[in-house]
């Protein structure tokens, strides 16, 4: 039993041990497996998750899909940007690509921004006239292609002084300036500038000359032939020659009348102001004048007595010095006084000195003839009477009323051109209205007639007399032509005679015949008024006429307020014929002007005018109120 028990124990023990061993082995294997598993598990990482954050710039510029989202490491995320209505996709920040769709690999947290810009629309500015438009951005935008919604302020500014703003049209209609416009689509705006034809500068100038009555001071500014414009030191001046007052109480002789002084106005800052008075120049009645560079000549002579019998006067020659001063000299002596309705000067003998002529000149009672006066300048403004070289006394002819000096043959020696005033029976002898050219004959020592007009014109047929004659090249052919102003009780007109190159002339152009109720003038000025390279004709009117006055009343300037300038401006057609300015009405209402004179300044046409009134209550008995105008005209 014991042995059996022992064996059993041994067997059990053996079995137990084995079992233990086996158990241990099993346990150890499981532990080893678990450890291995744990090792394996411990050696394998968890999946990595990354975040994608998207946004839009600006926030209202559009949407971005997807919004914030997580991705496993290595995944690819696709992002799409969609712009809002008035925006466009521009670019990505945090991603690449130029289209509105891009992709990124999620290897880290990503922040991607879709950049949007506003749509841009062009603003087109069209300009009519002369001017500019400035564009000021009120809200957003930087160029003429503006972001949608940009508010732009437009300011119209005329160029120079000749245009003014009128209105905006197109996608905006307004007369306000400046104006604001919102750019929400392509827009076109047109701005219109209206051309201004006239600019009037007006100033009141006190003229106070002790010892002279208001009546005679007024007469200094109120005359048919004056004033005239001149330049000195690049400054503008106007000279008003004194004239004898024509009134109901006209004295019997000039000894009873003190000479009327002469006055000079100067333009300062666009206004005419009083500059100087010449009391030592004894003008009794300036009838005509001529200017050349810095020289001037004035013919002096008028009816003095009630019966108009005293016609004799003097001729004055002046040289313009610095600051507008004029050195005057009386050309003739007391034995060579005459009626100098027509006055001119030029170099007759090619000695570099200007000589002076006057017509009709002097009446020789014993010989029953008129003789044109010619005064040759010797030196230092000293003149010698040489009328003996020119004897104008032909039966059947009227007297020459005006004359000019001109080099018609290109030899630098001056010829004398004259025009008759008419008279007698115009229908029986057209020579009463003739034009003549006289050429100096050295062998005979006098001027010989070279040409006499013979072709009849309408002006000859009605017997109109000449009041002014000038020689210029009107058709740019290198040959001087002749222009003549004519007047008569029938009316006023001017004509052009074309030069043939040999000192002869033929009718070329005649203006309309204006009645005295329409337009009356005696003088005209010649220069290029519209800068086209051709000489034009500017008429100098009297105080009345429906083509000059807006409300013409005979000799009554107070009632005839307002002036018209169109029929004073005759532009060259490019061939020596002329047409009055008709592009626009050049009318100035409600201004008082005694006389008006055209001139050029900086290639712009000007008219200077003045009017005198008695303002003794303000300045005393010996003063007048002088109102001056400067009128600029853009042709």
C-alpha positions in Angstrom: 0.0 0.0 0.0 2.7 2.3 1.0 4.6 1.4 -2.1 1.5 2.0 -4.2 0.9 5.3 -2.4 4.5 6.3 -2.9 4.3 5.4 -6.5 1.0 7.3 -6.7 2.6 10.2 -5.1 5.5 9.9 -7.3 3.2 9.5 -10.3 1.2 12.4 -9.0 4.2 14.4 -8.4 5.6 13.5 -11.7 2.3 14.3 -13.2 2.0 17.5 -11.2 5.5 18.6 -12.1 4.9 17.8 -15.6 1.7 19.6 -15.4 3.4 22.4 -13.8 6.0 22.3 -16.4 3.4 22.1 -19.1 1.4 24.8 -17.4 4.5 26.8 -17.1 5.3 26.3 -20.7 1.8 27.2 -21.7 1.9 30.2 -19.5 5.2 31.2 -20.7 4.1 30.7 -24.3 1.1 32.9 -23.7 3.1 35.4 -22.0 5.6 35.3 -24.8 2.8 35.7 -27.2 1.3 38.5 -25.3 4.7 40.1 -25.0 5.2 39.6 -28.6 1.8 41.0 -29.3 2.5 43.8 -27.0 5.8 44.3 -28.6 4.2 44.3 -32.0 1.5 46.7 -30.8 4.0 48.8 -29.1 6.0 48.9 -32.3 2.9 50.2 -34.5 2.0 54.1 -34.4 -1.6 55.5 -34.2 -2.8 57.3 -37.5 -1.9 61.1 -37.7 -4.7 63.7 -38.3 -4.1 67.2 -39.8 -6.4 70.2 -40.0 -7.1 72.2 -43.1 -8.3 75.8 -42.5 -9.7 77.9 -45.4 -10.8 81.5 -45.6 -11.7 84.2 -48.2 -10.0 87.6 -48.6 -12.0 89.8 -48.4 -14.6 88.0 -46.4 -17.4 89.0 -48.7 -15.3 88.4 -51.8 -16.5 84.8 -52.2 -16.7 81.3 -50.6 -14.1 78.6 -50.2 -14.9 74.8 -50.1 -14.3 73.0 -48.0 -14.2 75.0 -44.8 -12.1 73.8 -41.9 -11.6 70.0 -42.0 -9.3 67.2 -40.8 -7.3 64.8 -42.9 -5.1 61.8 -42.2 -1.5 62.3 -42.8 -0.6 62.1 -46.5 -4.1 62.7 -47.7 -4.7 65.2 -50.6 -7.2 68.0 -50.0 -9.0 69.7 -53.0 -10.0 73.3 -52.4 -12.4 75.4 -54.6 -12.9 79.1 -54.5 -16.2 80.7 -55.7 -16.3 84.5 -56.1 -19.2 86.6 -55.2 -21.2 88.5 -57.8 -19.0 91.6 -58.1 -15.7 89.8 -57.5 -13.2 87.8 -59.3 -10.8 85.1 -58.0 -7.3 86.5 -58.0 -4.8 84.1 -56.2 -4.2 81.6 -53.4 -2.3 82.3 -50.2 -0.9 79.1 -48.7 -1.4 77.1 -51.9 -0.2 77.2 -55.5 -2.1 77.6 -58.7 -3.8 80.3 -60.7 -7.2 78.8 -61.1 -10.0 78.9 -58.6 -9.4 75.2 -57.7 -6.2 73.8 -56.2 -5.0 71.0 -54.0 -2.6 70.5 -51.1 -1.1 67.4 -49.5 -1.9 67.1 -45.8 1.5 66.6 -44.3 0.9 69.3 -41.8 -1.8 71.6 -40.6 -2.7 73.9 -43.6 -4.1 77.4 -43.8 -5.2 78.4 -47.3 -6.8 81.7 -48.3 -8.6 82.5 -51.5 -7.9 86.1 -52.6 -10.7 87.9 -54.4 -10.7 91.3 -56.2 -13.6 93.4 -57.3 -14.5 93.4 -60.9 -13.0 96.4 -62.7 -14.9 98.6 -65.3 -13.5 101.2 -67.6 -14.5 104.8 -67.2 -14.2 106.5 -70.6 -14.1 110.3 -70.7 -14.9 112.1 -73.9 -14.2 115.8 -74.2 -15.9 118.3 -76.5 -14.1 121.6 -76.7 -10.9 122.5 -74.9 -10.5 121.3 -71.3 -9.5 118.6 -69.0 -11.2 116.2 -66.5 -9.6 115.2 -63.2 -10.7 112.0 -61.6 -10.5 111.8 -57.8 -11.4 108.5 -56.1 -13.8 109.1 -53.3 -13.9 105.4 -52.3 -11.6 102.6 -53.4 -10.1 102.2 -56.8 -6.7 103.4 -58.2 -6.8 103.6 -62.0 -9.1 104.6 -64.8 -10.2 101.0 -64.7 -12.1 101.1 -61.4 -13.1 98.4 -59.0 -16.8 97.9 -59.0 -18.5 100.2 -56.6 -15.8 102.8 -56.8 -17.1 106.4 -56.4 -15.2 108.8 -58.6 -15.4 112.6 -58.5 -15.1 114.2 -61.9 -14.0 117.8 -62.1 -14.1 119.6 -65.5 -11.7 122.4 -66.1 -11.5 124.5 -69.2 -8.2 125.0 -70.9 -7.1 128.6 -71.0 -9.6 131.4 -71.0 -11.5 130.5 -74.2 -13.8 127.7 -73.0 -16.1 127.1 -70.1 -17.8 124.0 -68.7 -21.4 123.4 -70.0 -22.6 119.9 -69.0 -22.0 116.2 -68.5 -23.7 113.7 -70.7 -23.6 110.0 -71.5 -24.0 107.7 -68.5 -24.4 110.7 -66.3 -26.4 113.9 -67.1 -25.7 116.9 -65.0 -24.6 120.5 -65.1 -23.0 120.3 -61.7 -19.2 120.5 -61.5 -17.7 118.6 -59.9 -19.9 115.5 -60.1 -19.6 112.0 -58.5 -20.3 108.8 -60.4 -20.4 105.2 -59.1 -18.6 102.7 -61.3 -20.6 99.5 -61.2 -20.3 98.7 -64.9 -18.4 100.1 -67.9 -19.3 103.8 -68.2 -18.7 106.6 -70.7 -19.0 110.2 -69.7 -18.9 113.1 -72.1 -18.0 116.6 -71.0 -18.8 119.7 -73.1 -16.9 122.9 -73.0 -18.4 125.9 -74.7 -16.1 128.2 -76.5 -16.3 131.7 -75.2 -15.8 134.3 -77.8 -15.6 137.4 -75.7 -14.0 138.4 -72.5 -14.6 142.0 -71.4 -12.3 143.7 -68.9 -13.7 147.0 -67.7 -12.2 149.7 -65.6 -13.0 153.3 -64.8 -10.0 155.6 -65.2 -9.8 159.1 -63.9 -8.3 161.6 -66.2 -7.6 165.0 -64.6 -5.9 167.7 -66.6 -5.8 171.1 -64.9 -6.8 174.0 -67.0 -8.8 172.1 -69.5 -12.6 172.0 -69.5 -14.5 168.7 -69.4 -15.8 169.4 -72.9 -12.4 169.5 -74.5 -11.0 166.6 -72.4 -13.9 164.5 -73.7 -13.0 165.5 -77.2 -9.6 164.0 -76.8 -11.1 160.6 -76.5 -14.0 161.2 -78.9 -12.6 161.4 -82.4 -13.1 159.7 -85.7 -9.6 158.7 -86.5 -8.1 157.9 -83.1 -6.9 156.1 -81.1 -4.0 153.9 -82.2 -2.3 151.1 -80.5 1.5 150.6 -80.1 4.0 148.5 -78.3 6.9 149.6 -76.2 9.1 147.3 -74.0 6.6 144.6 -74.6 3.9 146.8 -73.0 0.7 147.8 -74.7 -0.3 151.5 -75.1 -3.1 153.4 -76.7 -2.6 157.0 -77.9 -5.6 159.3 -78.1 -4.8 162.3 -80.2 -6.5 165.5 -79.1 -9.1 166.9 -81.5 -11.1 170.1 -81.7 -14.6 169.6 -80.3 -17.4 169.8 -82.9 -20.4 171.4 -81.3 -23.1 173.8 -81.9 -21.0 176.7 -80.6 -18.1 176.0 -82.9 -15.8 179.1 -82.7 -14.9 181.2 -85.7 -11.3 180.4 -85.7 -8.9 178.1 -83.9 -7.2 180.9 -82.0 -10.3 181.0 -79.9 -9.9 177.3 -78.9 -7.1 175.9 -76.8 -5.7 172.8 -78.3 -7.0 169.6 -76.8 -4.4 167.5 -75.1 -3.4 164.0 -76.1 -3.6 161.1 -73.7 -1.9 157.8 -73.4 -3.4 154.7 -71.8 -1.4 151.7 -70.7 -2.6 148.1 -70.4 -1.9 146.8 -66.9 -3.0 143.3 -65.9 -5.5 143.3 -68.8 -6.9 146.7 -68.0 -6.4 150.0 -69.7 -5.3 152.7 -67.2 -4.3 156.3 -67.6 -0.6 156.7 -68.3 0.4 160.1 -69.6 -0.8 163.4 -71.1 0.9 165.3 -73.9 0.0 169.0 -73.7 2.8 170.2 -75.9 1.6 168.5 -79.1 -0.9 170.9 -80.6 -3.3 168.6 -82.4 -6.1 170.6 -83.8 -8.0 167.7 -85.3 -6.3 164.4 -86.0 -7.7 163.1 -89.3 -5.5 160.1 -90.0 -2.5 158.3 -88.7 -0.1 155.5 -89.7 2.3 153.3 -87.7 5.3 151.3 -88.6 7.3 149.4 -86.0 8.2 152.1 -83.4 7.3 155.1 -85.6 4.0 157.0 -85.9 2.8 159.8 -88.1 -0.5 161.8 -87.6 -2.2 164.1 -90.1 -3.7 167.1 -88.4 -6.4 169.3 -90.0 -10.1 169.9 -89.6 -12.8 172.4 -90.2 -12.4 175.0 -87.5 -14.7 177.9 -88.4 -18.5 177.6 -88.6 -18.3 177.7 -92.3 -15.6 175.1 -92.5 -13.2 177.2 -94.4 -10.1 176.7 -92.3 -8.6 173.4 -93.3 -5.0 173.9 -92.6 -3.2 171.8 -90.1 0.2 170.2 -89.4 1.7 166.8 -89.6 3.5 165.2 -86.6 6.1 162.5 -86.6 6.8 160.5 -83.5 9.3 157.9 -82.4 8.3 155.6 -79.5 11.0 155.3 -76.8 11.2 153.2 -73.7 8.2 152.9 -71.4 5.8 154.1 -74.0 7.1 157.6 -74.3 6.9 159.3 -77.7 9.3 161.9 -79.0 7.3 164.3 -81.2 8.4 166.6 -84.0 6.3 168.8 -86.3 7.2 167.8 -89.8 6.2 170.9 -91.6 6.8 174.6 -90.9 4.1 177.2 -90.9 4.5 177.9 -94.6 3.7 174.3 -95.4 0.6 173.7 -93.4 -2.2 171.8 -95.2 -5.2 169.6 -95.0 -3.8 166.2 -94.1 -6.7 163.8 -94.3 -4.5 161.1 -95.6 -1.1 160.6 -94.0 1.6 158.0 -94.4 5.3 157.5 -94.3 8.0 155.2 -95.8 11.5 155.3 -97.1 11.1 156.9 -100.5 14.9 157.3 -101.4 16.3 154.2 -99.7 18.4 156.1 -97.2 17.1 154.2 -94.2 15.0 157.2 -92.9 11.2 157.3 -93.0 9.8 160.1 -95.1 6.3 161.6 -94.6 3.5 162.4 -97.0 0.1 164.0 -96.7 -2.9 164.4 -98.9 -4.7 166.3 -100.3 -1.9 168.5 -99.0 -1.8 172.3 -99.6 -4.0 174.5 -101.7 -2.2 177.0 -103.9 -4.6 179.8 -104.4 -2.6 181.6 -107.1 -2.1 178.4 -109.1 -5.6 177.0 -108.4 -4.2 173.6 -107.5 -3.6 171.1 -104.7 -0.2 169.7 -104.2 0.5 166.6 -102.2 3.0 167.3 -99.5 6.1 165.2 -99.3 8.6 165.7 -96.5 12.0 164.0 -96.8 13.7 163.1 -93.5 17.3 164.3 -93.5 18.5 163.3 -90.0 17.6 163.3 -86.4 13.9 163.7 -87.1 14.5 166.8 -89.2 12.4 167.1 -92.4 12.6 169.1 -95.6 9.6 170.0 -97.7 9.9 168.4 -101.2 6.4 168.9 -102.6 8.0 170.4 -105.7 8.9 166.9 -106.8 5.2 166.0 -106.9 2.8 168.4 -108.7 -0.7 167.1 -108.6 -2.8 169.3 -111.0 -4.6 167.6 -113.8 -7.8 168.9 -115.3 -10.9 166.8 -114.8 -9.7 164.9 -111.8 -10.8 165.2 -108.2 -8.2 165.8 -105.5 -6.3 162.8 -104.0 -7.8 162.4 -100.5 -5.5 159.7 -99.2 -2.1 158.3 -100.1 0.4 155.6 -99.2 4.1 154.8 -99.7 5.0 151.3 -100.9 7.8 149.6 -102.7 5.9 148.0 -105.6 8.9 147.0 -107.7 11.2 145.3 -105.2 13.9 147.9 -105.6 13.5 149.2 -102.0 12.5 152.6 -103.3 9.0 153.8 -102.4 6.3 154.6 -104.9 3.4 156.9 -104.1 -0.1 155.5 -104.4 -3.2 157.8 -104.2 -6.9 157.6 -104.3 -9.4 160.3 -105.1 -12.3 161.3 -103.0 -14.7 161.9 -105.9 -17.0 164.8 -106.6 -18.8 166.4 -109.5 -20.9 164.2 -111.6 -19.7 160.6 -110.9 -21.6 159.2 -113.8 -19.8 161.5 -116.4 -16.3 160.9 -115.3 -15.2 157.8 -113.4 -11.7 159.3 -113.1 -13.1 161.2 -110.2 -12.7 158.1 -108.2 -9.4 156.9 -109.6 -6.4 155.1 -108.1 -3.0 156.2 -109.3 0.6 155.1 -108.8 3.5 157.5 -109.1 7.1 156.3 -109.7 10.2 158.5 -109.2 12.0 159.5 -112.3 15.6 160.4 -111.4 16.2 162.0 -114.8 13.3 164.4 -114.3 13.7 164.7 -110.6 10.1 164.2 -109.8 7.4 161.5 -109.6 5.8 160.5 -112.8 2.4 158.8 -113.1 2.9 155.1 -113.8 -0.6 153.7 -113.4 -4.1 155.1 -113.4 -7.2 152.9 -112.8 -9.4 152.8 -115.8 -11.6 149.8 -115.3 -14.9 150.8 -114.0 -16.2 149.3 -110.8 -19.4 149.6 -109.0 -17.8 152.1 -106.7 -16.8 154.3 -109.6 -20.3 154.1 -111.0 -21.8 155.6 -107.8 -18.9 158.1 -107.3 -17.7 156.9 -103.9 -14.6 158.6 -102.7 -11.5 157.0 -101.0 -10.7 157.7 -97.4 -7.8 155.3 -96.9 -5.4 153.4 -99.1 -2.8 150.7 -98.2 -0.5 148.3 -100.1 -0.1 144.7 -98.8 0.3 141.3 -100.3 -3.1 139.8 -99.7 -2.9 136.6 -101.7 0.7 135.6 -100.8 2.0 135.7 -104.3 4.9 138.0 -103.4 3.3 141.0 -105.1 1.7 143.9 -103.2 -2.0 144.6 -103.8 -3.9 147.7 -103.0 -6.8 148.0 -100.5 -9.0 151.1 -100.5 -11.7 152.2 -98.1 -14.5 154.3 -99.6 -17.3 156.4 -98.3 -20.1 158.6 -99.6 -23.6 159.5 -98.5 -24.6 156.4 -100.4 -22.7 154.2 -98.0 -19.4 152.6 -97.2 -17.3 149.8 -98.7 -13.8 148.6 -99.3 -12.1 147.0 -102.3 -9.0 145.1 -103.3 -6.9 145.7 -106.4 -4.7 142.8 -107.3 -1.1 143.7 -108.2 0.2 142.4 -111.5 3.9 142.7 -110.5 4.7 145.6 -112.9 3.1 148.4 -110.9 -0.3 148.0 -112.5 -3.4 146.7 -110.8 -6.8 145.3 -111.6 -10.1 145.0 -109.6 -10.1 141.8 -107.5 -12.6 142.1 -104.7 -15.4 144.4 -103.6 -17.2 144.3 -100.3 -20.9 144.8 -99.9 -22.0 148.4 -100.0 -23.3 149.3 -96.6 -25.5 152.2 -96.0 -24.7 154.7 -93.3 -27.5 153.2 -91.3 -25.8 149.8 -91.4 -22.1 150.5 -91.0 -19.9 153.5 -91.4 -16.2 153.6 -91.3 -13.2 155.5 -92.9 -10.3 153.5 -91.7 -9.2 149.9 -91.6 -6.4 148.0 -90.0 -4.5 145.1 -91.7 -3.0 142.1 -89.9 -3.5 138.4 -89.6 -6.4 138.1 -87.1 -6.8 134.3 -87.2 -3.2 133.2 -87.5 -3.6 131.4 -90.8 -0.8 133.2 -92.6 -3.0 135.5 -94.6 -3.6 139.2 -93.9 -7.1 140.1 -92.9 -9.0 143.5 -92.8 -10.4 145.0 -89.6 -12.8 147.9 -90.0 -12.8 150.9 -87.7 -16.5 152.0 -87.3 -18.2 155.2 -86.4 -20.7 155.4 -83.6 -23.8 154.0 -85.3 -25.1 151.5 -87.8 -27.2 148.4 -87.3 -24.3 146.1 -88.2 -22.2 147.6 -85.4 -24.7 148.8 -82.8 -27.3 146.5 -81.2 -29.6 149.5 -81.0 -28.4 152.1 -83.4 -29.4 155.6 -82.7 -27.9 158.3 -84.8 -24.9 159.9 -82.9 -26.6 159.0 -79.6 -24.1 156.6 -77.9 -26.1 156.6 -74.7 -29.0 155.0 -76.4 -27.0 152.8 -78.7 -25.7 150.5 -76.1 -24.1 147.2 -77.1 -21.9 146.5 -80.1 -21.5 143.9 -82.8 -18.1 142.8 -84.1 -18.8 140.3 -86.8 -19.0 142.8 -89.7 -15.8 144.5 -88.5 -13.8 141.3 -89.0 -13.1 140.4 -92.7 -11.0 137.3 -93.0 -8.9 136.5 -96.0 -10.2 133.5 -98.0 -6.7 132.6 -98.9 -6.8 134.3 -102.3 -7.2 138.0 -101.6 -10.9 137.9 -101.3 -12.7 138.3 -98.0 -15.6 137.2 -96.0 -16.9 138.6 -92.7 -16.6 136.4 -89.6 -19.8 134.4 -89.3 -18.9 131.3 -87.2 -20.6 132.8 -84.1 -22.3 136.0 -83.2 -19.8 138.4 -81.6 -22.3 140.6 -79.7 -21.7 142.5 -76.4 -24.8 143.9 -74.9 -25.1 147.0 -72.8 -21.7 148.7 -73.1 -20.9 152.2 -74.1 -18.1 152.8 -76.6 -17.2 156.0 -78.5 -14.6 154.3 -80.6 -13.0 150.9 -81.0 -9.7 149.8 -82.3 -8.5 146.3 -83.2 -5.0 145.0 -82.3 -3.2 141.7 -81.8 -1.6 140.4 -78.6 -0.1 136.9 -78.2 -1.8 135.9 -81.5 -5.2 136.8 -80.1 -7.5 139.4 -81.6 -8.4 142.3 -79.2 -10.6 145.3 -79.5 -10.0 148.3 -77.3 -12.8 150.7 -76.6 -13.6 153.7 -74.4 -16.3 156.0 -73.4 -16.2 159.4 -71.7 -18.8 160.9 -69.3 -18.8 164.1 -67.3 -18.1 163.3 -63.7 -17.4 166.7 -62.5 -19.3 166.2 -59.3 -16.9 163.5 -58.4 -13.6 164.9 -59.6 -14.2 168.6 -60.1 -15.0 170.6 -63.2 -11.9 169.7 -65.1 -12.2 166.0 -65.1 -13.9 163.2 -66.9 -14.8 159.6 -66.2 -13.2 157.4 -68.8 -14.5 153.9 -69.0 -12.2 151.5 -71.0 -12.7 148.1 -72.3 -10.5 145.3 -73.6 -12.4 142.8 -75.6 -10.7 139.5 -76.6 -12.1 137.5 -79.5 -11.4 133.9 -80.3 -11.9 133.3 -84.0 
